[in-house]
Amino acid sequence: MASLSDYLPYAFALVIAIPFLVLLRQFVYTYISLKEKEMKFFGIKESMDLRFQAFERMTLFLERMKPSNLVGKFDKNLSPHEFIFLAEKNIQEEFEYNASLQIYISKANWLNIVNNKDKIIRLLHSTYENLKSNANLQDFKTVFLMNYMNEGDYFSGTIDELKREMLLLENI
């Protein structure tokens, strides 16, 4: 039978190993906890970056829809109805391309964007209907711009609201 002195080296190794294992466990637990916090932080940061990109893209969309930018966009040799067709098609395509961004923007701002899109399309059509059928494109564009200015610059108001919402997000 083995004596107690035979087990003494094992007991000594165990006494040294237990604090080491406890410290190792604590280190691993702390490391995993910090990694989880880091991943959560970068997940939030990535989400915020996506939201800021959404605001940028929707602001660009609104800027492109402004009549002052629309009137110079297409060939000057078009007839007014061709200009309307191309402008409306361009607006609809860009809107559909950006429609997924509504998940990053408040409901009120998204409704403003949709309303602006609808208003500008209605303004294109109503301007054409109110002009004489023999009006050229330059006359149409002039009347279109004047009608927009008479209604007020609703695009700038929506862009300002997007900026406010973005600033609120930055301060969170």
GIWO-V440384 format. One line per field, one symbol per residue. ss: DSSP state (A for helix, B for strand, O for the rest). phi: phi as a letter, one per 40 degrees, with the letter a starting at -180 (. if undefined). psi: psi as a letter, one per 30 degrees, with the letter a starting at -180 (. if undefined). A space follows every 10 residues. Layout:
BEGIN
ss=???
phi=???
psi=???
END
This chain:
BEGIN
ss=OOOAAAAAAA AAAAAAAAAA AAAAAAAAAA AAAAAAAAAA AAAAAAAAAA AAAAAAAAAA AAAAAOAAAA OOOOOOOOOA AAAAAAAAAA AAAAAAAAAA AAAAOOAAAA AAAAAAAAAA AAAAAAAAAA OOOOOOAAAA AAAAAAAAAA AOOAAAAAAA AAAAAAAAAA OO
phi=.ccccccdcc cccccccccc cccccccccc cccccccccc cccccccccc cccccccccc dccccddccc cccbdccccd ccdcdccccc cccccccccc ccccbccccc cccccccccc cccdcccccc cccccccccd cccdcccccc chcccccccc cccccccccc cc
psi=kklefffeee eeeeeeeeee eeeeeeeeee eeeeeeeeee efeeeeeeee eeeeeeeeee eeeffkefee fgelkfglle eeeeeeeeee eeeeeeegef ffffkleeee eeeeeeeeee eeeeeeeeef llfgkleeee eeeeeeeeee flifeeeeee eeeeeeeeee f.
END
